[in-house]
Amino acid sequence: MTKKRPLGLPSAKLVMIAALAGLSAGAVAVYVKRMGSGNTDAPVEVASQACPAAKAKVEALKPLIKGEVAALVPADEPRSIALSFKGRDGKETSLADFKGKTVLVNLWATWCVPCRKEMPALDALQKEKGGPAFDVVAVNIDAGTDEKPLKFYEETALSSLAFYRDASMGVFNTAKKEGLALGLPATMLFDAEGCLIASMNGPAEWAGADAKALIDGAVKLK
């Protein structure tokens, strides 16, 4: 019997959806129904820098990419990517500010149904694993003001995830240019040096045992 997960979907179904998204660009429509949100003309940040030393980390991580996070794709070319967004106070923040931590960056929007189902699991992952060595950085890309995403945080009782926003969709467009965002949700795993080591298009059960083992393994990579 299939066991229901906190996201409200069976984990097997989540894995299937995410895997299909990663294998086919035709699955983009499942994740990106923009509903008039966002700004596709937002500037794309230039910036990626090779991280040859991270290739060994990618190889070490591969055995942990299985089960509920099987759709995660190891980076063929580990690299640093300039991603910037704003905090709850409107202060400019960038991925570089998290150097020294393993970081799971998740791009989401309130109009994205898989995103909405995934956010409680990301919140649970941050609650259990977040700290000096690891953070989940969930970046909302709704157009307009902070009202809708903040209301979603309140209604969903998200208490551990910090609030980050990029209403210009610049962070999404940068990830898209790098071939990392076919749609939403889009997730990227960076090591403590700020180098991309894996990515995923589509949702996953981030509060599950496979995800926790993956994060524990990524944090230990040297």
C-alpha positions in Angstrom: 0.0 0.0 0.0 1.3 3.4 -1.0 2.1 5.5 2.0 1.0 9.2 1.9 3.7 11.7 2.5 3.6 15.2 4.2 3.3 16.9 0.8 -0.1 15.2 0.2 1.2 13.1 -2.7 2.7 9.6 -2.6 6.4 9.8 -2.8 6.6 7.4 -5.7 4.4 9.8 -7.7 6.6 12.8 -6.8 9.6 10.9 -8.0 7.9 9.9 -11.2 6.8 13.5 -11.9 10.2 14.9 -11.2 12.0 12.3 -13.3 9.8 13.0 -16.3 10.5 16.7 -15.9 14.2 16.1 -15.8 14.2 13.9 -18.9 11.9 15.9 -21.2 11.5 19.6 -21.9 8.0 18.7 -22.9 7.2 18.4 -19.2 7.9 22.1 -18.6 4.2 22.9 -19.0 3.5 20.8 -15.9 5.6 23.2 -13.7 5.4 26.5 -15.4 1.9 27.8 -15.8 2.8 31.4 -15.3 -0.7 32.8 -14.8 0.5 36.2 -15.9 3.2 36.3 -13.2 6.8 37.3 -13.6 8.9 39.3 -16.0 10.6 37.2 -18.7 12.5 40.2 -19.9 14.3 40.6 -16.5 18.0 40.9 -16.9 20.1 37.7 -16.7 23.2 37.9 -14.6 26.3 36.9 -16.3 28.4 34.7 -14.3 29.5 31.2 -14.0 33.0 30.1 -13.0 34.3 26.6 -13.3 35.0 24.6 -10.1 37.2 21.7 -11.2 38.0 20.7 -7.6 34.3 20.0 -7.1 34.2 17.1 -9.6 35.3 14.7 -6.9 32.5 15.9 -4.7 30.0 15.2 -7.5 31.3 11.7 -7.8 31.1 11.1 -4.1 27.5 12.4 -4.0 26.2 10.1 -6.8 25.5 7.0 -4.6 23.2 9.2 -2.4 21.1 10.3 -5.4 18.4 7.7 -5.2 14.8 7.0 -4.0 12.8 10.1 -3.4 15.6 12.3 -4.7 16.5 10.1 -7.7 15.6 12.8 -10.2 18.5 15.0 -8.9 21.0 15.4 -11.7 24.8 15.5 -10.8 26.5 18.5 -12.3 28.6 17.6 -15.4 30.4 20.9 -15.0 30.5 22.0 -11.3 30.5 25.8 -11.3 29.8 28.8 -9.2 26.8 30.9 -10.4 25.9 34.4 -9.4 22.4 34.3 -8.0 20.9 37.4 -6.3 17.6 38.1 -4.6 16.1 40.0 -1.7 15.4 39.2 1.9 12.2 39.9 3.9 13.6 43.4 4.7 14.3 44.1 1.0 18.0 43.9 1.4 20.0 42.6 -1.5 21.3 39.1 -0.9 23.3 36.7 -3.0 24.4 33.1 -3.0 27.9 34.3 -2.2 26.6 35.4 1.2 26.2 31.7 2.1 29.8 30.7 1.3 30.9 28.2 3.9 27.5 26.4 3.9 26.1 23.7 1.7 23.0 25.4 0.2 19.9 23.9 -1.4 18.4 26.7 -3.5 14.7 26.3 -4.5 12.9 28.6 -6.9 9.1 28.6 -6.4 5.9 30.6 -6.9 2.5 30.7 -5.3 0.8 29.9 -8.6 2.9 26.7 -9.0 0.9 23.8 -7.6 3.9 21.4 -7.2 5.8 24.2 -5.5 3.0 24.8 -3.0 3.0 21.1 -2.1 6.7 20.9 -1.8 7.3 23.9 0.5 6.2 22.3 3.8 8.8 19.6 3.2 11.5 22.1 2.5 10.5 23.9 5.7 10.8 20.6 7.6 14.2 20.0 6.1 15.4 23.4 7.1 14.1 22.9 10.6 15.9 19.6 11.1 19.1 20.2 9.1 19.5 24.0 8.9 22.3 25.6 10.8 26.0 26.6 10.5 26.7 24.0 7.8 23.5 24.0 5.7 20.6 26.1 4.6 17.6 25.8 2.4 17.2 29.0 0.4 13.8 29.1 -1.1 13.4 32.1 -3.5 9.9 33.2 -4.5 9.6 34.6 -8.0 6.0 35.9 -7.9 5.6 39.3 -9.7 4.3 42.3 -7.7 4.5 42.8 -4.0 5.4 40.4 -1.2 1.7 40.1 -0.2 0.9 36.7 -1.8 4.0 34.8 -0.9 3.9 36.1 2.7 0.3 35.1 3.0 1.2 31.7 1.7 3.9 31.5 4.4 1.3 32.4 7.0 -1.4 30.0 5.7 1.0 27.1 5.4 2.7 27.8 8.8 6.2 27.9 7.3 8.3 28.7 10.3 11.8 27.7 9.5 12.4 28.9 5.9 13.8 32.4 5.6 11.8 34.6 3.2 13.6 35.4 -0.1 12.2 37.1 -3.2 13.0 38.1 -6.7 10.0 39.7 -8.4 12.0 40.4 -11.5 12.5 36.7 -12.2 16.2 37.5 -12.8 17.3 34.6 -10.6 15.1 32.2 -12.6 16.4 33.5 -15.9 20.0 33.1 -14.8 19.3 29.5 -13.8 17.4 29.0 -17.1 20.4 30.3 -19.1 22.6 27.9 -17.2 20.3 25.0 -18.2 19.1 24.4 -14.7 15.5 25.7 -14.7 13.1 24.2 -17.2 10.2 25.3 -15.1 9.1 25.4 -11.5 10.0 24.2 -8.9 13.7 24.2 -9.8 16.3 23.2 -7.2 20.1 23.6 -7.2 22.5 22.1 -4.6 25.7 24.1 -4.0 28.7 23.0 -1.9 30.3 25.1 0.8 32.5 26.8 -1.8 29.5 28.0 -3.8 29.9 25.4 -6.6 26.9 23.7 -8.2 27.1 20.0 -7.6 23.5 18.9 -8.6 20.2 20.2 -9.7 16.6 19.1 -10.2 13.5 20.2 -12.1 10.3 19.2 -10.5 9.3 18.4 -6.9 10.8 16.0 -4.4 10.1 14.7 -0.9 12.7 16.9 0.8 11.6 15.8 4.3 12.2 12.2 3.6 15.0 9.9 4.6 16.7 9.9 1.2 16.8 13.7 1.1 18.2 13.9 4.6 20.9 11.3 3.8 21.8 13.3 0.6 22.1 16.6 2.6 24.2 14.9 5.3 26.5 13.5 2.6 26.8 16.8 0.8 27.7 18.6 4.0 30.5 16.2 4.7 32.1 16.6 1.3 35.5 18.2 1.5 
